[in-house]
Amino acid sequence: MSRVCELTGKAVMSGNNVSHALNRTRRKFRPNLNKVTLMSDILGLTVKMKISTHALRSVEHNGGLDNFLVKANDLKLSLKARRLKKNIKKKLATV
């Protein structure tokens, strides 16, 4: 699996290490990804995802996975997260 956050779309970026003498060598900036298990209250199931620590803080700030996914942009979400969002919206529509 690639190094991309499933919720925010954060991926590896490239840049330069710059020495004191201003020598530049290429380097990679990797996102801080963690494998976490998140609970969906509406669906009543747990989901394992590979997300960045920034996304984990955002999920907690928005009041859980369900609220975060409903507000999230579909272009940044992974396929797994988009399917989960679709199921949550479907469940909310019936309630």
Short mmCIF file of the C-alpha atoms (twelve columns), coordinates in Angstrom:
data_MODEL
# 
_entry.id   MODEL 
# 
loop_
_atom_site.group_PDB 
_atom_site.id 
_atom_site.type_symbol 
_atom_site.label_atom_id 
_atom_site.label_alt_id 
_atom_site.label_comp_id 
_atom_site.label_asym_id 
_atom_site.label_seq_id 
_atom_site.Cartn_x 
_atom_site.Cartn_y 
_atom_site.Cartn_z 
_atom_site.pdbx_PDB_model_num 
ATOM 1  C CA . MET A 1  0.000   0.000  0.000  1 
ATOM 2  C CA . SER A 2  1.271   3.480  -0.810 1 
ATOM 3  C CA . ARG A 3  2.120   6.096  1.785  1 
ATOM 4  C CA . VAL A 4  -1.104  8.079  1.491  1 
ATOM 5  C CA . CYS A 5  -3.565  9.000  4.234  1 
ATOM 6  C CA . GLU A 6  -6.959  7.418  3.537  1 
ATOM 7  C CA . LEU A 7  -8.917  10.378 4.925  1 
ATOM 8  C CA . THR A 8  -7.005  13.515 3.964  1 
ATOM 9  C CA . GLY A 9  -5.012  12.358 0.939  1 
ATOM 10 C CA . LYS A 10 -1.685  13.470 2.425  1 
ATOM 11 C CA . ALA A 11 1.130   11.822 0.476  1 
ATOM 12 C CA . VAL A 12 4.906   11.828 0.191  1 
ATOM 13 C CA . MET A 13 6.364   15.181 -0.862 1 
ATOM 14 C CA . SER A 14 9.857   15.880 -2.132 1 
ATOM 15 C CA . GLY A 15 12.245  18.691 -1.368 1 
ATOM 16 C CA . ASN A 16 15.825  19.512 -0.517 1 
ATOM 17 C CA . ASN A 17 18.142  19.087 2.447  1 
ATOM 18 C CA . VAL A 18 20.032  22.365 2.636  1 
ATOM 19 C CA . SER A 19 23.400  22.328 4.379  1 
ATOM 20 C CA . HIS A 20 25.102  25.281 6.070  1 
ATOM 21 C CA . ALA A 21 27.119  25.735 2.866  1 
ATOM 22 C CA . LEU A 22 23.804  25.774 0.896  1 
ATOM 23 C CA . ASN A 23 24.495  22.427 -0.783 1 
ATOM 24 C CA . ARG A 24 21.195  20.909 -1.831 1 
ATOM 25 C CA . THR A 25 20.428  17.183 -1.881 1 
ATOM 26 C CA . ARG A 26 17.042  15.686 -2.636 1 
ATOM 27 C CA . ARG A 27 14.948  14.211 0.174  1 
ATOM 28 C CA . LYS A 28 11.418  13.007 0.871  1 
ATOM 29 C CA . PHE A 29 8.921   14.345 3.393  1 
ATOM 30 C CA . ARG A 30 6.827   11.382 4.477  1 
ATOM 31 C CA . PRO A 31 3.478   11.812 6.266  1 
ATOM 32 C CA . ASN A 32 3.203   10.456 9.806  1 
ATOM 33 C CA . LEU A 33 0.880   7.497  9.093  1 
ATOM 34 C CA . ASN A 34 -0.591  5.170  11.703 1 
ATOM 35 C CA . LYS A 35 -2.754  2.080  11.408 1 
ATOM 36 C CA . VAL A 36 -5.785  2.790  13.588 1 
ATOM 37 C CA . THR A 37 -9.166  1.236  14.243 1 
ATOM 38 C CA . LEU A 38 -11.984 3.765  14.160 1 
ATOM 39 C CA . MET A 39 -15.562 3.218  15.314 1 
ATOM 40 C CA . SER A 40 -18.540 4.221  13.193 1 
ATOM 41 C CA . ASP A 41 -21.370 4.981  15.618 1 
ATOM 42 C CA . ILE A 42 -24.098 5.138  12.963 1 
ATOM 43 C CA . LEU A 43 -23.186 1.852  11.269 1 
ATOM 44 C CA . GLY A 44 -22.100 0.161  14.496 1 
ATOM 45 C CA . LEU A 45 -18.870 -1.281 13.114 1 
ATOM 46 C CA . THR A 46 -15.131 -0.766 13.415 1 
ATOM 47 C CA . VAL A 47 -12.924 0.146  10.477 1 
ATOM 48 C CA . LYS A 48 -9.156  -0.271 10.183 1 
ATOM 49 C CA . MET A 49 -7.497  2.572  8.307  1 
ATOM 50 C CA . LYS A 50 -4.049  3.960  7.614  1 
ATOM 51 C CA . ILE A 51 -4.315  7.656  8.445  1 
ATOM 52 C CA . SER A 52 -2.037  10.532 9.371  1 
ATOM 53 C CA . THR A 53 -1.899  11.899 12.887 1 
ATOM 54 C CA . HIS A 54 -3.303  15.176 11.536 1 
ATOM 55 C CA . ALA A 55 -6.361  13.287 10.235 1 
ATOM 56 C CA . LEU A 56 -6.782  11.499 13.578 1 
ATOM 57 C CA . ARG A 57 -6.874  14.863 15.363 1 
ATOM 58 C CA . SER A 58 -9.378  16.149 12.795 1 
ATOM 59 C CA . VAL A 59 -11.636 13.114 13.302 1 
ATOM 60 C CA . GLU A 60 -11.623 13.685 17.064 1 
ATOM 61 C CA . HIS A 61 -12.227 17.433 16.606 1 
ATOM 62 C CA . ASN A 62 -15.250 16.816 14.355 1 
ATOM 63 C CA . GLY A 63 -16.859 14.465 16.853 1 
ATOM 64 C CA . GLY A 64 -16.058 11.083 15.359 1 
ATOM 65 C CA . LEU A 65 -15.544 9.295  12.075 1 
ATOM 66 C CA . ASP A 66 -19.136 9.689  10.882 1 
ATOM 67 C CA . ASN A 67 -19.202 13.485 11.194 1 
ATOM 68 C CA . PHE A 68 -15.759 13.782 9.600  1 
ATOM 69 C CA . LEU A 69 -16.730 11.685 6.572  1 
ATOM 70 C CA . VAL A 70 -20.023 13.505 5.999  1 
ATOM 71 C CA . LYS A 71 -18.152 16.836 5.843  1 
ATOM 72 C CA . ALA A 72 -15.133 15.527 3.879  1 
ATOM 73 C CA . ASN A 73 -14.437 16.146 0.203  1 
ATOM 74 C CA . ASP A 74 -14.763 12.963 -1.890 1 
ATOM 75 C CA . LEU A 75 -11.680 13.785 -3.977 1 
ATOM 76 C CA . LYS A 76 -9.352  13.442 -0.972 1 
ATOM 77 C CA . LEU A 77 -10.898 10.222 0.402  1 
ATOM 78 C CA . SER A 78 -9.737  6.736  -0.522 1 
ATOM 79 C CA . LEU A 79 -12.107 4.250  -2.147 1 
ATOM 80 C CA . LYS A 80 -12.659 2.502  1.187  1 
ATOM 81 C CA . ALA A 81 -13.532 5.803  2.901  1 
ATOM 82 C CA . ARG A 82 -15.881 6.845  0.054  1 
ATOM 83 C CA . ARG A 83 -17.784 3.569  0.357  1 
ATOM 84 C CA . LEU A 84 -18.056 4.056  4.110  1 
ATOM 85 C CA . LYS A 85 -19.293 7.629  3.592  1 
ATOM 86 C CA . LYS A 86 -21.918 6.387  1.118  1 
ATOM 87 C CA . ASN A 87 -23.190 3.799  3.624  1 
ATOM 88 C CA . ILE A 88 -23.339 6.417  6.394  1 
ATOM 89 C CA . LYS A 89 -25.327 8.835  4.207  1 
ATOM 90 C CA . LYS A 90 -27.695 6.034  3.219  1 
ATOM 91 C CA . LYS A 91 -28.242 5.109  6.872  1 
ATOM 92 C CA . LEU A 92 -28.822 8.760  7.828  1 
ATOM 93 C CA . ALA A 93 -31.396 9.156  5.036  1 
ATOM 94 C CA . THR A 94 -33.469 6.234  6.343  1 
ATOM 95 C CA . VAL A 95 -33.419 7.421  9.962  1 
# 
